[in-house]
Amino acid sequence: MAPIIPEVRRFAIAVFVLTLGCSKPVDHDGMVRIEGGEFLMGTDQGFPFEGPVHRVSLDSYWLDETEVTNAAFAQFVEATGQVTTAEKIGNSGVFSPSEHGWTLIDGADWRHPEGPDSSLDGRESHPVVHMSFEDAAAYCDWKGKRLPTEAEFEYAARGGREGAEYAWGDELNPKGEFRANTWQGVFPEQDQRQDGYGGVAPVKSFPPNNAYGLYDITGNVWEWVNDWFSPNYYAASPTHNPQGPAEGTEKVQRGGSWLCSSNYCQGYRVASRMKTDPTSGLNNLGFRCAASD
């Protein structure tokens, strides 16, 4: 779950207007083609803004098989000179397990995930974090791609399993196996790290979450999608290729993160949705890109 970041983080930004088509040729290497179809989106068993359950149909599309990594984002920065939102502001939100909470850290950004004394050494295959919505959209646009819609993300996460609670079925840890990087124990007091990680894990640390071959579509880091957030959108959304509300103040995030536990956000459920100010960049917040078929 995203924390409330102090007002200093709120400032005017130019929000990208993304379309379902991109003019650049797309390199589909490292992407998975998702065959279009219909599914039941949302849940009536979670938070009120996760429902009502409604039927949605989607055209076929492509989705990155993993979250965008530090190595991939570094190539983008080298090619474009992109300066991220956190770098412009000079701080970002960092969760400290030892402090059991969030702190706004000066000098925290994608190159310094825990602050100025940290680095990306040995983290090239970790998902890039401290990403604002603008940062994520800019990277995807550079690749000739776009951010997925919320409906595309949930459809992919469900992997063809109608009504399942998780990407892999209805049991969180089937046969005692951990399928995603999440928090084991009572949040925020203690992470028992039974899944082997006490923070962000390298991509592909766990098997694909479902038959679509997608990695970390559940857990590890929350992921930006293109939709503006509205708690009532599901009740009146289009049934074909929904794009989310036309405007808003917060953007939707999907997938949950390493901080999600049974007593906290339970973001590892396929219907779970979170929202935050588009300028927010946290050390559990990243993204992956999509492309139209």
Secondary structure, DSSP 8 states (H G I E B T S, - for coil): ------GGG----------S--SS----TTEEEE--EEEEES-SSS-GGG---EEEEE--EEEESS--BHHHHHHHHHHH----HHHHHTEEEEEETTTTEEEEEET-BTTBTTSTT---TT-TTSB--S--HHHHHHHHHHTT-B---HHHHHHHHHTT-TT-SBTTBS-SSGGG---S----SSTTT----TTS-SS---TTSS--SSTT--SSSSSSSEEEEEEE--TTGGGT--SBS----S--S-EEEES--TT--TTTT-TTSTT-EEEE-TT--BTTEE---EEE-
